[in-house]
Amino acid sequence: MSLQLTGKTVIITGAAGGLGRAFALGFAKEGANLVIADMNTAGAAETVALVEAAGASAIAVSVNVADKASCEQMAQDALDAFGRIDVLINNAAIYATLERSDFWDIDPDEWDKVMAVNVKGPWLASAACYKHMDGGSIINIASATFFSGSPLWMHYVTSKGALVGMTRVMAREAGAKNVTVNAIAPGFTLTEASLAQIDDAANYGVSSRSIKRASQPEDIVGTALFLASDNAGYITGQTIIVDGGKQFI
């Protein structure tokens, strides 16, 4: 089954490392043009170099997803470089720097920062890109923590739950232009951010999964490639949990 992603332009926010970088390399192997959007310009440049080494074209774009003008410039940079926008992956999020605490002890300023990046960001990025899309896909990166109600970081879990709701509403509205909108909800995955969050991360949650191993970033990439392809052109408004069979919804 061909994914037919060659020549398509894919914008990935938060692609300076971790899961975003894995997405970029996965799409590069399929021949897509990549827009690596991140506030971490050095990391974004490293991702571009890896994409180019894989034989694909890419540009790095500095973006603050919580700022409307910055998101609109990101979309324009993609158009200037590649002439089209086919796929947007809303991956940027505040995660690694969060302090885990009871909900009554969460700092209101930290709460606001999480909502600005994790909720407002995907909305603004999608709004900026959608107006230039003719068909294509928007993929929101949610989290399996929303379905499990993972304790001690209610701000993060709440933000990812909001993305599930956003995905459903956007799917209803974006269908008018044949743009699909879906979400991926990864389980605990061994990225740099996760390794910094959890002791003994390689074994965290493995015993409760149907597939008894840790999740790697590459385990999430295949779902994104499928959702971005024409093979998923009649799937929209859905959230796919990719966690090795830990949760069944």
C-alpha positions as CSV (number, residue, x, y, z in Angstrom):
1,M,0.0,0.0,0.0
2,S,1.6,3.2,-1.2
3,L,1.4,6.2,1.1
4,Q,1.9,8.6,-1.8
5,L,3.5,11.4,0.3
6,T,6.2,12.3,-2.2
7,G,6.3,16.0,-2.8
8,K,3.7,16.8,-0.1
9,T,4.6,19.6,2.3
10,V,4.4,18.7,6.0
11,I,4.7,21.2,8.8
12,I,5.7,19.7,12.1
13,T,5.7,21.9,15.2
14,G,8.0,21.0,18.1
15,A,10.3,19.1,15.7
16,A,13.7,20.1,17.1
17,G,13.9,16.7,18.8
18,G,12.0,13.8,20.3
19,L,8.8,12.7,18.8
20,G,8.7,15.7,16.4
21,R,12.1,14.7,15.0
22,A,11.0,11.1,14.6
23,F,8.0,12.3,12.6
24,A,10.2,14.4,10.4
25,L,12.5,11.5,9.6
26,G,9.6,9.2,8.9
27,F,8.0,11.7,6.4
28,A,11.5,12.3,4.9
29,K,11.7,8.6,4.0
30,E,8.4,8.9,2.2
31,G,9.7,11.8,0.1
32,A,7.8,14.7,1.7
33,N,9.1,18.2,2.0
34,L,9.5,19.2,5.7
35,V,8.9,22.4,7.6
36,I,10.7,22.0,10.9
37,A,9.0,24.5,13.2
38,D,10.3,25.1,16.7
39,M,11.5,27.8,19.2
40,N,14.7,25.8,19.5
41,T,16.4,27.0,16.4
42,A,19.6,25.0,17.0
43,G,17.6,21.7,17.4
44,A,15.5,22.6,14.4
45,A,18.6,23.0,12.3
46,E,19.9,19.6,13.4
47,T,16.6,18.0,12.4
48,V,16.8,19.7,9.0
49,A,20.3,18.3,8.5
50,L,19.1,14.8,9.3
51,V,16.2,15.2,6.9
52,E,18.4,16.3,4.2
53,A,20.8,13.5,4.9
54,A,17.8,11.2,4.3
55,G,17.4,12.7,0.9
56,A,14.5,15.0,1.5
57,S,14.1,18.8,1.4
58,A,13.5,20.8,4.6
59,I,13.6,24.3,6.1
60,A,13.8,25.3,9.7
61,V,11.3,27.9,11.0
62,S,11.3,29.7,14.3
63,V,7.8,29.7,15.7
64,N,6.0,30.6,18.9
65,V,2.8,28.6,18.5
66,A,1.0,30.6,21.1
67,D,1.3,33.7,18.9
68,K,-1.0,34.3,16.0
69,A,1.4,36.3,13.9
70,S,4.2,33.8,14.4
71,C,1.9,30.9,13.2
72,E,0.9,32.9,10.2
73,Q,4.5,33.5,9.3
74,M,5.2,29.8,9.7
75,A,2.5,29.1,7.1
76,Q,3.8,31.7,4.8
77,D,7.4,30.4,5.1
78,A,6.1,27.0,4.1
79,L,4.4,28.4,1.1
80,D,7.4,30.5,0.1
81,A,9.6,27.4,0.2
82,F,7.4,24.7,-1.2
83,G,4.3,26.4,-2.7
84,R,1.7,24.3,-0.7
85,I,0.7,23.0,2.7
86,D,-0.6,19.5,2.8
87,V,-0.1,18.3,6.3
88,L,0.2,20.0,9.7
89,I,1.3,18.0,12.8
90,N,0.6,19.9,16.0
91,N,3.3,18.3,18.1
92,A,4.7,21.3,20.1
93,A,3.8,21.0,23.8
94,I,5.1,21.9,27.3
95,Y,5.9,18.6,29.0
96,A,9.4,18.0,30.1
97,T,9.7,21.1,32.3
98,L,6.5,20.5,34.2
99,E,6.5,20.1,38.0
100,R,4.3,17.1,38.9
101,S,2.1,18.0,41.9
102,D,-1.4,17.6,43.3
103,F,-3.9,19.7,41.5
104,W,-4.4,22.1,44.4
105,D,-0.7,23.0,44.3
106,I,-0.3,23.7,40.6
107,D,1.1,27.2,40.0
108,P,-1.5,29.2,38.1
109,D,1.2,30.8,35.9
110,E,2.4,27.3,34.9
111,W,-1.2,26.3,34.2
112,D,-1.6,29.3,31.8
113,K,1.7,28.5,30.0
114,V,0.6,24.9,29.4
115,M,-2.8,26.0,28.0
116,A,-1.2,28.7,25.8
117,V,1.2,26.2,24.1
118,N,-0.7,22.9,24.3
119,V,-4.2,24.2,23.5
120,K,-4.0,27.7,22.0
121,G,-1.0,26.7,20.0
122,P,-2.6,23.9,17.9
123,W,-5.7,26.1,17.4
124,L,-3.6,29.0,16.0
125,A,-1.3,26.8,14.0
126,S,-4.3,25.0,12.4
127,A,-6.1,28.3,11.7
128,A,-3.0,29.7,10.0
129,C,-2.5,26.6,7.8
130,Y,-6.0,25.6,7.0
131,K,-6.8,28.7,5.0
132,H,-4.0,27.6,2.5
133,M,-5.0,23.9,2.4
134,D,-6.9,22.2,-0.4
135,G,-7.5,18.8,1.0
136,G,-4.8,17.3,3.3
137,S,-4.5,16.5,6.9
138,I,-4.2,18.1,10.4
139,I,-2.9,15.7,13.0
140,N,-3.0,16.7,16.7
141,I,-0.7,15.0,19.1
142,A,-2.8,14.3,22.2
143,S,-1.8,11.9,25.0
144,A,-3.1,8.6,26.4
145,T,-2.9,10.3,29.8
146,F,-6.2,11.9,29.1
147,F,-7.9,8.5,29.0
148,S,-6.1,7.2,32.1
149,G,-6.5,10.4,34.1
150,S,-2.8,10.2,35.0
151,P,-2.4,11.9,38.4
152,L,-0.1,14.7,39.5
153,W,-0.1,16.8,36.3
154,M,-3.7,17.8,35.8
155,H,-2.7,20.8,33.7
156,Y,-0.9,18.6,31.1
157,V,-3.7,16.0,31.1
158,T,-6.4,18.6,30.8
159,S,-4.6,20.3,27.8
160,K,-4.4,17.0,26.0
161,G,-8.1,16.3,26.6
162,A,-8.8,19.7,25.1
163,L,-7.0,18.6,22.0
164,V,-9.4,15.6,21.7
165,G,-12.4,18.0,21.8
166,M,-10.7,20.4,19.4
167,T,-10.0,17.6,16.9
168,R,-13.7,16.7,16.8
169,V,-14.9,20.2,16.2
170,M,-12.2,21.0,13.6
171,A,-13.0,17.8,11.8
172,R,-16.7,18.9,11.4
173,E,-15.7,22.3,10.1
174,A,-12.6,21.4,8.0
175,G,-14.4,18.7,6.1
176,A,-15.8,21.4,3.8
177,K,-12.4,21.5,2.1
178,N,-11.8,17.8,2.4
179,V,-9.2,18.3,5.2
180,T,-9.2,15.5,7.7
181,V,-8.4,16.2,11.3
182,N,-7.4,13.4,13.7
183,A,-5.5,13.0,16.9
184,I,-2.8,10.5,18.0
185,A,-2.7,9.7,21.7
186,P,0.7,8.2,22.5
187,G,1.4,6.3,25.6
188,F,4.6,6.8,27.6
189,T,7.3,7.0,25.0
190,L,11.1,7.1,25.4
191,T,11.9,10.6,24.2
192,E,14.4,12.9,25.7
193,A,11.6,14.6,27.6
194,S,10.2,11.4,29.0
195,L,13.6,10.2,30.1
196,A,13.9,13.4,32.1
197,Q,10.5,12.9,33.7
198,I,10.6,9.3,35.0
199,D,13.1,7.2,36.9
200,D,13.7,3.8,35.2
201,A,11.8,5.1,32.2
202,A,12.6,2.1,30.0
203,N,10.5,-0.1,32.3
204,Y,7.8,2.4,33.1
205,G,4.3,0.9,32.4
206,V,5.6,-2.0,30.4
207,S,4.0,-4.6,32.6
208,S,0.5,-3.2,32.0
209,R,0.9,-3.2,28.2
210,S,-0.3,-6.0,25.9
211,I,3.0,-5.6,24.0
212,K,5.7,-6.0,26.7
213,R,8.3,-3.4,25.7
214,A,8.9,0.3,26.0
215,S,7.5,2.6,23.3
216,Q,10.0,4.2,21.0
217,P,9.2,7.4,19.0
218,E,9.3,5.3,15.8
219,D,6.3,3.4,17.1
220,I,4.1,6.5,16.8
221,V,5.3,7.5,13.4
222,G,3.5,4.9,11.3
223,T,0.1,6.1,12.5
224,A,1.0,9.7,11.5
225,L,2.1,8.6,8.1
226,F,-1.2,6.7,7.6
227,L,-3.4,9.6,8.7
228,A,-1.5,11.9,6.4
229,S,-2.0,9.7,3.4
230,D,-4.9,9.4,1.0
231,N,-5.5,5.9,2.5
232,A,-7.0,7.7,5.5
233,G,-9.0,10.2,3.5
234,Y,-12.3,9.0,4.9
235,I,-11.2,9.0,8.5
236,T,-11.7,12.2,10.5
237,G,-12.5,13.4,14.0
238,Q,-10.9,10.3,15.5
239,T,-8.3,9.8,18.3
240,I,-6.1,6.8,18.0
241,I,-4.3,5.6,21.1
242,V,-0.9,4.2,20.4
243,D,0.3,2.7,23.7
244,G,1.1,-1.0,23.0
245,G,-2.4,-2.1,24.1
246,K,-2.4,-0.6,27.6
247,Q,-5.9,1.0,27.2
248,F,-8.9,0.0,25.2
249,I,-11.4,2.7,24.6
